Every structure is written in structure tokens, then in C-alpha cells.
Amino acid sequence: MTDTAPPPGTAAPSPPDAAASNAALRAFLHGLPGVDEVGVQARAADLATRSIKTTAKARAIDLAIRMVDLTTLEGADTPGKVRALCAKAVRPDPADRSVPSVAAVCVYPDLARTAADALAGSGVAVASVATAFPSGRAPLEAKLADTRRAVADGAAEIDMVIDRGAFLAGDYRAVHDQITAVKEACGPAHLKVILETGELATYDNVRRASWLAIHAGADFIKTSTGKVSPAATLPVTLIMLEAVRDHHAATGRRVGVKPAGGIRTTKDALRNLVLVNEVAGPGWLDPAHFRLGASSLLNDLLMQRTRLSTGSYPGPDYYTLD
Ligand SMILES: O=C[C@H](O)COP(=O)(O)O
């Protein structure tokens, strides 16, 4: 339990029903307990200093690998680059079959088919950003078409961005309705809702956006696109973990969390796992409920894994580029 929120089940006023007016949504979101900024930063900093025993570290690194959404979201992405990333996702270290596969490969919608073909039968999911990633500035019809295309091309997971302009203008109903419409367009695909916390200005807004996305039906809430700084900071992830914890306590529905953006080192990954365990609880220590969105974390996890088992680092050219 953190000192930044009341006990599970008491953190929020009762959510309004699905058809609630913007005023009712506003009353709910602004009725949430305010975030104690200093307290949340101190708690995150304290948890970041926790050390992990060597045996537990080996297990934690493998768990972190299994939680990675291996990401490429560049304008210069090519089918060849995506195929190479998929090969790495399935077998991160071709010389060591004990290294687990990652959870998913995350790409732009036009490359979802390429990724789906490359990952067929591997158990690694295709995740695709959608809804005019990263800005989210497009008409709803375009966002829904973006989503449907990615799912039709093989994406089992959709990472949508919220309309931050509408959120910051206080039009919570519009943000809620876009999320529910995209969720419907997803069909069987899971929906991760990107809050882009670096643009939300306050921790209170991070808490409000978390509850809004959860209330609208998100399967996961995700911190960032990776295109805006700051991205996945520990205090922000902590606030989001509190929201899913308290929602689970109140309803029994377990929403996942995905910090993404700027997570580059094994130390970053393990700090996140400590946070998950201490704030949300061990029920989230699973790729079904926690992911690490990252374009260049996997190699460091592989290097630290090798160092733990052999006592030395592999050479700098041992792993293919992330
Ligand atoms: O969704 C994942 C992010 O785009 C990855 O960000 P990153 O390149 O900072 O790891």
C-alpha cells in the first residue's frame, strides 16, 4: 500500500454510468483524491532503491524479457526491419534457447501484416499503434478505420492514443466516447490506451485520465508514445498502478499497465517490476497485465542475463541491434 492513495475500494467516488453527461464524468474525475506530488515522488524514489537478490534477479530479467513489447515506430521503418525485429522477438538470443520470447512486436498499422506473417505460430503477438499515432489528431472515422485495418492485418493488440486536446479542454465525454468506439472497432483485439502523460501537465490529470480510460473499457493503460518527454517516469507509472489496483478492488476487473518511452536499461526494467509488486501486487507480475514498451531495452536485458549466468558480458557485437 502506498501513502499516496486511500485503501483499495475507497479511492474513488462511484463511477457514473456509461451514458453519463460530461458534467457527471467531470464530477467523478475531479472528485478523485488529489495526488500528493511530494509523496508520490518520494515513494517512487524509495522503491527505486530496493535491491534484488541475485537469484531473484535472474528470474526478474526473464520476466522482464517476457513483458517487452519490442517496438519500432519510425517513419523510416521497412518490412525488412520489421521482419528482423520479429525474428529477434521470437528468439532474442539465437545461441541460447533458454531465453524466452518477448510479449509482442509493436509497429505502425501499415506494417501489421508484415509482422503478423513473420510471427505466425510463434506465440508473440502483433501490437499496432492506431488512431493517428502519435498526435491523435484525426477525425474519429479515420481513427476507427486505422484500428480496423490493423486488426484485419493481424494485430491482436491495439495501442491507441487519447485525444489530449479534448482531455485538457475538459471534454471528458469526447475522450470516453472515442475510447469506447475504438474498443468496439478492436473486436477481439485487446486495447491499450496511451495517456501521453508528458502532455497531461499534472499528476492529478494522470490519475483522472487513468480512471477515464479504465471506465471507458481499456484493457491496458499505457504511459506514453515514446515521442514526448517526459515519458514513462516511475511516479507516473505508480499513479497508474494505483488506479488499476483500486479499480480491481472495486470491480474485480484487472486492467493492465504499460510504461513505454525511455525505458532503456535492465535497472529501469527491474525498478518497474518492484513498483508493480509493491503498488499493484503480484497479480500484475505477468505479461497479461504488465508490459514494458521499449525500442532499445532488450539488448541490455540480454547482456545482464549473460553476465549473471557466466560472470562476464558478451562482446559489444554479440547481439543484433535493437
Ligand atoms: O511504445 C513504445 C515506445 O514508442 C518506445 O519508446 P522508446 O523508443 O523510448 O523505447
The ligand as a Tripos MOL2 file, in Angstrom:
@<TRIPOS>MOLECULE
LIG
   10     9     1     0     0
SMALL
NO_CHARGES

@<TRIPOS>ATOM
      1 O1          5.5360    2.3040  -27.3280 O.2       1 LIG1
      2 C1          6.7300    2.2840  -27.1540 C.2       1 LIG1
      3 C2          7.6000    3.4630  -27.3080 C.3       1 LIG1
      4 O2          7.4180    4.0620  -28.5470 O.3       1 LIG1
      5 C3          9.0200    3.0950  -27.1390 C.3       1 LIG1
      6 O3          9.7520    4.2130  -26.7910 O.3       1 LIG1
      7 P1         11.3550    4.1520  -26.7570 P.3       1 LIG1
      8 O4         11.7960    4.2140  -28.1970 O.co2     1 LIG1
      9 O5         11.7720    5.3390  -25.9650 O.co2     1 LIG1
     10 O6         11.7730    2.8600  -26.1270 O.co2     1 LIG1
@<TRIPOS>BOND
     1     1     2 2
     2     2     3 1
     3     3     4 1
     4     3     5 1
     5     5     6 1
     6     6     7 1
     7     7     8 2
     8     7     9 1
     9     7    10 1
@<TRIPOS>SUBSTRUCTURE
     1 LIG1         1 GROUP 0 **** ****
